[in-house]
Amino acid sequence: MDNVTIIGIDLAKRVFHAHGARADGCVAFRKRLTRAQLLPFLSAQPSCVVAMEACASAR
């Protein structure tokens, strides 16, 4: 997961989907994460922009 410049996260109640992109826009990773996995995953990433999108059922 090197050279990730932005991580997009689709927020939901129980499962989150993270999509990492490089500076040129190509996909670095796509991951399905539980609530327990999200914080450890993000803290292990290099410094980058994190964009969050919530669906209608996210509270």
TAUR-V514300 format. One record per backbone hydrogen bond with DSSP energy under -1.0 kcal/mol. CO is the residue of the C=O (numbers start at 1). NH is the residue of the N-H. If there is no record, write none. Layout:
BEGIN
co = {CO CO}
nh = {NH NH}
END
This chain:
BEGIN
co = {5 6 7 8 9 10 11 16 17 18 19 20 20 21 21 22 26 29 31 33 34 37 38 39 40 42 49 51 53 55}
nh = {49 21 51 19 53 17 55 33 10 31 8 28 29 5 6 25 22 20 18 16 38 41 42 43 44 45 7 9 11 58}
END
